[in-house]
Amino acid sequence: MTTNAQTTTLSAGPARVTVDTGRGCRLSGLRVGGLELLRQGPTYGSFPMVPWCGRIAEGRFRNGGETHQMPVNHPPHAIHGTGRDVPWRTVRAEDTFAAFTYELADTPWPYAGRVTQMAELAEDSLTLTLGVEAAADSFPAQAGWHPWFRRNLGTGGDVQIDFAPAWQEERGDDHLPTGNRIDPRPGPWDDCFGMPDGVRVTLTWPGALELTVTSRAEWVVVYDEQDEAVCVEPQSGPPNGLNTLPRLVTPIDPLEISTTWTWRTLA
């Protein structure tokens, strides 16, 4: 394990992961046997989406009788939460485990609380856990991850995505789910899928590596419309879910979600 003012690097056998707390606690790198799996750059890697995932319609959500306006950072909507835009604090760092936090009140979010991300690395897997706690007032929230996996590792063909969702959320012209569930359609995708038995999506780079994303959550967004990378995003609710499927976080009922990425080499 190495750490400095902004990054923490965990190591386990051939695996190495770097967490950049100064840039929203995103994973800035995940190397397995010398292969970098994540797209590089200040807005890429893999960042936590919290306290919401994907888009909020026009940046507005309700909590009881109150309506709140979030910054519209992807017009006409607000997208991907506030956690990726603030520095986090390292509270524990060991060779293969680290924990990080930030305070919700330090962002435009209207409610006080704390977000925690934990990362645990093994030789063949990485487990990430996000927790959202309410300090006093209850509020709706979501949490998840937005990894940018490289489409091509430079060792062979492009990555292949394999998963078997129960349904696809129909996407409207505004990129928000319409509320209708449809049979899964072939890609390319920028779409949310339901997997009620838990998320399981396998990425295969032919002749190089296979990585499976799993989570007990039942929602996953798959995005593969860019040439450089594909995204597999396990999350606790669908896009615009603060309005359509709110999950209330209370002082005695925090929100927690985990994902595990397991890999094996194919060479």
KOLTOR-695653 format. One record per residue: residue in three letters; x, y, z of N, C-alpha, C in turn. Coordinates in pm, whole numbers, padded with zeros to 5 digits, always signed. Layout:
<recs>
ALAXYZXYZXYZ
...
</recs>
This chain:
<recs>
MET+00085-00120+00000+00000+00000+00000+00088+00124+00000
THR+00056+00218-00087+00121+00348-00086+00014+00455-00080
THR+00045+00565-00014-00053+00672-00002+00018+00806+00002
ASN-00047+00909-00050+00001+01045-00036-00119+01134-00010
ALA-00103+01263-00028-00211+01356+00008-00337+01333-00073
GLN-00325+01273-00192-00442+01263-00280-00474+01122-00325
THR-00378+01030-00327-00404+00896-00379-00362+00789-00280
THR-00431+00677-00289-00398+00556-00212-00394+00440-00311
THR-00289+00361-00306-00274+00247-00396-00270+00118-00314
LEU-00359+00025-00348-00365-00106-00285-00304-00209-00379
SER-00240-00311-00324-00176-00415-00404-00206-00552-00345
ALA-00233-00649-00435-00254-00787-00394-00211-00877-00511
GLY-00099-00944-00496-00049-01027-00606-00031-00946-00732
PRO-00092-00990-00844-00075-00918-00971-00167-00798-00986
ALA-00252-00771-00885-00353-00665-00896-00310-00540-00820
ARG-00346-00427-00877-00309-00298-00818-00420-00199-00849
VAL-00472-00131-00747-00577-00032-00768-00538+00098-00700
THR-00561+00208-00770-00529+00341-00717-00657+00420-00702
VAL-00678+00477-00582-00795+00558-00551-00751+00702-00537
ASP-00813+00790-00614-00779+00933-00613-00884+01007-00532
THR-00853+01034-00405-00950+01100-00318-00973+01245-00358
GLY-00874+01308-00420-00888+01446-00461-00982+01466-00579
ARG-01011+01359-00651-01101+01366-00767-01221+01274-00745
GLY-01291+01298-00635-01417+01229-00614-01404+01085-00573
CYS-01290+01047-00515-01268+00909-00467-01286+00808-00581
ARG-01245+00850-00701-01257+00760-00815-01137+00666-00820
LEU-01156+00547-00876-01045+00461-00908-00979+00516-01033
SER-00857+00565-01019-00788+00621-01135-00713+00514-01212
GLY-00698+00396-01151-00633+00287-01220-00666+00153-01158
LEU-00679+00050-01242-00693-00088-01198-00610-00173-01293
ARG-00498-00220-01243-00406-00299-01325-00405-00443-01276
VAL-00414-00534-01372-00408-00678-01343-00302-00738-01433
GLY-00196-00790-01373-00088-00848-01452-00028-00752-01553
GLY-00022-00625-01519+00035-00526-01609-00062-00464-01707
LEU-00187-00514-01713-00287-00458-01803-00372-00356-01728
GLU-00381-00235-01781-00470-00133-01724-00609-00153-01780
LEU-00707-00176-01691-00843-00207-01734-00932-00085-01749
LEU-00897+00027-01686-00983+00145-01686-00930+00252-01780
ARG-01022+00319-01846-00984+00430-01931-00921+00540-01845
GLN-00812+00596-01893-00739+00695-01817-00785+00837-01850
GLY-00772+00927-01753-00810+01066-01772-00884+01118-01651
PRO-00886+01250-01631-00941+01307-01508-01090+01283-01488
THR-01165+01256-01594-01309+01232-01579-01347+01085-01594
TYR-01247+00998-01608-01274+00857-01635-01238+00771-01514
GLY-01168+00661-01534-01146+00568-01424-01278+00503-01384
SER-01309+00506-01256-01438+00458-01205-01476+00542-01086
PHE-01589+00612-01094-01626+00702-00985-01756+00658-00919
PRO-01769+00685-00788-01895+00656-00720-02003+00757-00761
MET-02122+00705-00786-02239+00790-00812-02319+00796-00683
VAL-02325+00913-00623-02390+00928-00493-02409+01077-00466
PRO-02519+01123-00411-02633+01050-00356-02744+01019-00457
TRP-02712+01025-00587-02805+00970-00685-02725+00915-00802
CYS-02792+00834-00886-02728+00768-01000-02796+00812-01129
GLY-02715+00833-01230-02771+00874-01358-02833+01012-01350
ARG-02942+01031-01425-03002+01162-01438-03118+01183-01341
ILE-03132+01307-01293-03254+01354-01227-03323+01450-01324
ALA-03450+01427-01350-03523+01508-01447-03517+01656-01411
GLU-03455+01734-01498-03441+01879-01482-03374+01916-01350
GLY-03307+01820-01288-03233+01846-01165-03320+01862-01042
ARG-03448+01826-01049-03538+01848-00935-03588+01717-00878
PHE-03597+01711-00746-03659+01597-00680-03736+01647-00558
ARG-03832+01565-00515-03916+01600-00401-03883+01508-00283
ASN-03894+01566-00164-03887+01488-00042-04002+01536+00046
GLY-04108+01457+00051-04228+01503+00119-04286+01623+00045
GLY-04306+01733+00116-04364+01852+00056-04262+01948+00000
GLU-04133+01913+00008-04028+02003-00038-03974+01960-00174
THR-03949+02059-00259-03885+02035-00388-03745+02094-00384
HIS-03648+02018-00429-03509+02061-00427-03454+02067-00568
GLN-03370+02167-00593-03308+02185-00724-03159+02156-00713
MET-03112+02059-00789-02971+02028-00798-02909+02102-00917
PRO-02777+02126-00914-02713+02192-01028-02733+02110-01156
VAL-02774+02177-01261-02798+02111-01389-02663+02102-01461
ASN-02592+01991-01437-02457+01976-01492-02454+01898-01622
HIS-02571+01853-01669-02581+01784-01798-02716+01823-01858
PRO-02730+01950-01905-02859+02005-01944-02936+01910-02035
PRO-03067+01896-02007-03146+01971-01908-03154+01904-01771
HIS-03064+01808-01745-03075+01729-01623-02953+01747-01533
ALA-02965+01700-01410-02851+01680-01321-02811+01533-01330
ILE-02680+01505-01328-02636+01369-01356-02528+01323-01259
HIS-02538+01197-01216-02432+01120-01149-02396+01167-01009
GLY-02477+01248-00944-02452+01282-00805-02349+01392-00786
THR-02315+01415-00659-02219+01521-00623-02088+01465-00572
GLY-02085+01336-00536-01966+01280-00475-01843+01281-00563
ARG-01862+01273-00696-01747+01269-00787-01681+01406-00801
ASP-01745+01511-00748-01696+01647-00768-01626+01706-00646
VAL-01612+01628-00539-01555+01683-00416-01441+01594-00368
PRO-01347+01649-00290-01245+01565-00230-01301+01483-00116
TRP-01250+01361-00100-01288+01273+00009-01171+01265+00107
ARG-01201+01213+00225-01099+01198+00328-01067+01050+00348
THR-00940+01016+00355-00898+00880+00382-00904+00856+00533
VAL-00982+00757+00575-00994+00729+00718-00923+00600+00758
ARG-00890+00518+00660-00815+00395+00689-00749+00348+00562
ALA-00623+00308+00570-00552+00260+00452-00454+00151+00495
GLU-00472+00032+00440-00385-00081+00463-00338-00135+00328
ASP-00267-00247+00327-00212-00298+00202-00322-00332+00101
THR-00432-00393+00148-00536-00439+00057-00673-00382+00088
PHE-00683-00289+00184-00813-00234+00224-00798-00086+00255
ALA-00899-00008+00215-00901+00134+00248-01045+00181+00261
ALA-01065+00287+00340-01198+00345+00360-01187+00497+00349
PHE-01291+00558+00291-01290+00700+00261-01429+00757+00292
THR-01434+00886+00327-01562+00949+00356-01567+01091+00301
TYR-01688+01142+00286-01709+01286+00269-01844+01322+00330
GLU-01860+01449+00361-01982+01498+00424-02076+01554+00317
LEU-02200+01507+00317-02296+01555+00218-02319+01705+00227
ALA-02307+01761+00346-02329+01905+00364-02222+01989+00294
ASP-02111+01926+00255-02005+01999+00184-02033+02011+00035
THR-02149+01966-00011-02187+01970-00152-02321+02043-00163
PRO-02372+02060-00286-02504+02124-00301-02621+02041-00249
TRP-02596+01920-00202-02704+01836-00151-02769+01902-00029
PRO-02902+01903-00019-02970+01982+00086-02977+01917+00223
TYR-02925+01796+00238-02938+01726+00366-02801+01687+00420
ALA-02786+01694+00552-02662+01655+00617-02653+01503+00628
GLY-02533+01454+00612-02510+01310+00623-02368+01278+00584
ARG-02338+01152+00580-02201+01109+00547-02206+00995+00447
VAL-02112+00999+00354-02094+00891+00256-01961+00824+00283
THR-01961+00691+00280-01840+00612+00299-01821+00520+00179
GLN-01699+00513+00130-01663+00412+00030-01548+00328+00085
MET-01563+00197+00074-01458+00104+00114-01415+00023-00008
ALA-01286-00005-00017-01229-00084-00125-01146-00196-00064
GLU-01173-00320-00106-01098-00436-00058-01049-00514-00179
LEU-00917-00526-00190-00855-00588-00307-00801-00725-00272
ALA-00826-00823-00359-00765-00955-00353-00692-00979-00485
GLU-00622-01092-00495-00545-01119-00617-00635-01133-00739
ASP-00761-01176-00716-00850-01199-00829-00981-01122-00821
SER-00989-01022-00732-01116-00950-00719-01097-00817-00649
LEU-01194-00730-00670-01204-00603-00600-01348-00587-00554
THR-01366-00562-00424-01499-00537-00370-01508-00392-00324
LEU-01610-00322-00374-01636-00184-00338-01770-00176-00264
THR-01773-00096-00158-01896-00078-00081-01919+00070-00058
LEU-02042+00114-00083-02082+00252-00057-02190+00253+00051
GLY-02177+00348+00145-02279+00367+00246-02320+00512+00254
VAL-02450+00537+00269-02504+00673+00283-02579+00680+00415
GLU-02537+00772+00503-02599+00787+00634-02665+00924+00644
ALA-02779+00930+00710-02846+01057+00737-02806+01105+00876
ALA-02772+01234+00886-02735+01290+01016-02857+01320+01102
ALA-02964+01367+01039-03085+01404+01114-03207+01380+01026
ASP-03233+01471+00932-03350+01459+00846-03333+01345+00747
SER-03441+01273+00722-03439+01166+00624-03446+01223+00482
PHE-03396+01146+00387-03395+01193+00248-03385+01074+00154
PRO-03435+01089+00029-03417+00983-00070-03275+00987-00125
ALA-03220+00871-00156-03083+00866-00207-03063+00740-00289
GLN-02959+00744-00370-02914+00628-00446-02761+00623-00437
ALA-02705+00508-00473-02560+00494-00479-02526+00387-00581
GLY-02410+00403-00643-02363+00306-00741-02227+00349-00795
TRP-02185+00282-00900-02052+00309-00958-02062+00326-01109
HIS-01970+00407-01160-01963+00434-01304-01821+00404-01353
PRO-01791+00276-01377-01658+00242-01429-01651+00257-01580
TRP-01539+00312-01626-01508+00320-01769-01405+00211-01801
PHE-01451+00095-01846-01359-00011-01884-01311+00010-02027
ARG-01182-00007-02047-01126+00012-02181-01188-00089-02278
ARG-01226-00040-02394-01286-00129-02494-01183-00230-02545
ASN-01061-00185-02560-00955-00271-02612-00832-00254-02525
LEU-00775-00365-02480-00658-00360-02392-00526-00359-02469
GLY-00536-00359-02602-00415-00358-02684-00353-00496-02701
THR-00428-00600-02663-00375-00736-02671-00455-00824-02767
GLY-00563-00771-02825-00649-00852-02910-00773-00776-02950
GLY-00887-00845-02952-01009-00784-02998-01076-00699-02892
ASP-01184-00632-02934-01261-00548-02843-01334-00633-02739
VAL-01367-00569-02629-01436-00637-02520-01575-00683-02565
GLN-01617-00797-02512-01750-00851-02536-01829-00845-02405
ILE-01954-00801-02413-02040-00785-02295-02145-00894-02296
ASP-02156-00967-02185-02252-01076-02176-02333-01061-02047
PHE-02466-01052-02060-02554-01047-01944-02694-01085-01987
ALA-02777-01122-01889-02912-01171-01919-03013-01100-01830
PRO-03046-00974-01859-03141-00901-01776-03282-00953-01794
ALA-03364-00932-01691-03505-00971-01699-03585-00872-01782
TRP-03544-00746-01781-03613-00644-01859-03519-00526-01884
GLN-03562-00443-01974-03495-00317-02003-03593-00203-01975
GLU-03544-00097-01912-03627+00021-01892-03636+00097-02024
GLU-03757+00114-02075-03774+00192-02197-03721+00333-02176
ARG-03641+00380-02271-03579+00511-02258-03650+00610-02349
GLY-03691+00724-02290-03755+00827-02369-03657+00916-02442
ASP-03708+01009-02521-03622+01101-02594-03540+01189-02501
ASP-03584+01204-02377-03510+01284-02279-03405+01202-02203
HIS-03382+01077-02247-03285+00985-02187-03327+00936-02048
LEU-03450+00958-02009-03501+00909-01882-03593+00789-01906
PRO-03598+00694-01810-03693+00584-01824-03836+00636-01830
THR-03916+00576-01918-04055+00617-01932-04144+00555-01825
GLY-04095+00451-01757-04176+00374-01664-04224+00243-01722
ASN-04204+00223-01853-04240+00096-01917-04121+00001-01917
ARG-04148-00124-01887-04045-00228-01895-04065-00304-02026
ILE-03957-00322-02100-03963-00386-02230-03863-00503-02233
ASP-03880-00589-02333-03783-00696-02352-03647-00636-02386
PRO-03539-00692-02335-03406-00638-02364-03379-00635-02514
ARG-03323-00523-02557-03291-00502-02698-03142-00506-02718
PRO-03097-00538-02840-02953-00539-02866-02896-00398-02861
GLY-02765-00389-02832-02699-00259-02826-02678-00199-02964
PRO-02613-00083-02969-02546-00015-02857-02645+00040-02756
TRP-02595+00052-02630-02682+00089-02519-02635+00215-02448
ASP-02732+00289-02399-02718+00382-02288-02845+00363-02208
ASP-02856+00244-02146-02985+00198-02097-02972+00131-01960
CYS-03084+00131-01890-03095+00069-01759-03169-00065-01772
PHE-03117-00165-01702-03173-00299-01707-03206-00348-01567
GLY-03306-00434-01557-03342-00495-01430-03290-00637-01421
MET-03223-00667-01310-03172-00802-01283-03213-00837-01140
PRO-03338-00882-01119-03391-00897-00983-03318-01000-00898
ASP-03244-01090-00958-03164-01186-00880-03024-01135-00852
GLY-02999-01009-00885-02867-00949-00865-02796-00925-00996
VAL-02718-00819-00998-02643-00783-01118-02533-00886-01143
ARG-02522-00928-01267-02411-01014-01311-02385-00985-01459
VAL-02274-00920-01486-02236-00882-01622-02090-00923-01642
THR-02063-00997-01750-01927-01044-01777-01868-00970-01897
LEU-01749-00918-01877-01673-00852-01983-01557-00943-02020
THR-01543-00971-02150-01435-01059-02196-01352-00987-02301
TRP-01224-00972-02272-01128-00925-02369-01062-01049-02428
PRO-01093-01084-02554-01050-01213-02608-00899-01235-02595
GLY-00865-01353-02542-00726-01390-02528-00651-01319-02419
ALA-00719-01231-02344-00649-01152-02242-00707-01174-02103
LEU-00835-01136-02083-00887-01134-01947-01040-01137-01950
GLU-01097-01200-01849-01242-01199-01826-01269-01136-01690
LEU-01364-01042-01686-01400-00974-01562-01551-00978-01547
THR-01598-01020-01429-01742-01026-01402-01779-00927-01293
VAL-01874-00840-01324-01928-00743-01229-02052-00803-01165
THR-02052-00816-01032-02169-00867-00961-02210-00770-00851
SER-02336-00776-00813-02388-00696-00703-02522-00754-00663
ARG-02558-00742-00535-02691-00784-00491-02797-00685-00535
ALA-02756-00566-00581-02852-00470-00636-02916-00528-00762
GLU-03033-00477-00798-03103-00533-00913-03103-00441-01035
TRP-03029-00331-01027-03028-00237-01139-02887-00222-01193
VAL-02877-00214-01326-02748-00189-01388-02771-00108-01515
VAL-02688-00007-01534-02686+00069-01659-02565+00023-01740
VAL-02588-00003-01867-02480-00040-01958-02471+00067-02066
TYR-02350+00117-02084-02325+00224-02181-02207+00183-02267
ASP-02230+00173-02397-02121+00132-02488-02123+00209-02618
GLU-02159+00337-02610-02172+00419-02731-02044+00494-02766
GLN-01937+00478-02688-01810+00542-02719-01711+00441-02772
ASP-01617+00489-02854-01518+00399-02913-01414+00352-02813
GLU-01386+00433-02710-01272+00405-02624-01305+00317-02504
ALA-01431+00312-02461-01461+00246-02336-01606+00200-02333
VAL-01635+00108-02239-01771+00065-02210-01792+00079-02059
CYS-01917+00099-02020-01949+00119-01878-02053+00017-01834
VAL-02029-00043-01718-02124-00134-01655-02144-00082-01514
GLU-02264-00029-01484-02287+00054-01367-02391-00008-01273
PRO-02348-00090-01177-02444-00139-01077-02489-00025-00987
GLN-02618-00018-00960-02669+00093-00881-02795+00052-00806
SER-02827+00129-00702-02935+00090-00612-03073+00125-00665
GLY-03082+00198-00773-03211+00232-00832-03192+00279-00974
PRO-03300+00299-01048-03290+00340-01187-03264+00490-01200
PRO-03222+00537-01318-03213+00681-01340-03344+00751-01308
ASN-03333+00870-01252-03447+00949-01205-03521+00881-01092
GLY-03453+00785-01026-03518+00709-00920-03551+00789-00795
LEU-03484+00905-00775-03522+00988-00661-03667+01033-00672
ASN-03715+01041-00796-03854+01081-00820-03948+00962-00840
THR-03898+00856-00906-03988+00747-00946-03984+00627-00854
LEU-03874+00607-00783-03860+00491-00694-03772+00530-00576
PRO-03816+00626-00495-03729+00678-00389-03702+00574-00281
ARG-03576+00568-00239-03535+00484-00126-03495+00581-00015
LEU-03571+00583+00093-03550+00680+00199-03436+00635+00291
VAL-03341+00726+00313-03233+00705+00409-03270+00779+00537
THR-03269+00708+00649-03305+00767+00777-03188+00751+00874
PRO-03192+00822+00987-03083+00807+01084-03065+00664+01135
ILE-03168+00581+01128-03154+00443+01174-03156+00342+01059
ASP-03164+00388+00935-03168+00297+00820-03083+00353+00707
PRO-02951+00337+00713-02864+00387+00607-02879+00303+00480
LEU-02832+00358+00371-02829+00287+00243-02690+00227+00225
GLU-02683+00099+00186-02555+00036+00159-02566-00049+00033
ILE-02464-00043-00049-02458-00122-00172-02314-00165-00193
SER-02297-00286-00244-02163-00338-00274-02160-00394-00415
THR-02041-00395-00472-02017-00463-00599-01883-00533-00591
THR-01873-00647-00654-01746-00719-00663-01713-00742-00809
TRP-01591-00710-00845-01538-00736-00978-01438-00851-00965
THR-01465-00961-01032-01380-01079-01025-01321-01106-01163
TRP-01192-01136-01167-01126-01153-01297-01044-01281-01301
ARG-01021-01323-01425-00926-01432-01450-00859-01405-01584
THR-00732-01440-01592-00659-01418-01716-00689-01530-01813
LEU-00686-01498-01942-00716-01594-02047-00594-01627-02132
ALA-00486-01554-02110-00366-01577-02193-00300-01710-02156
</recs>
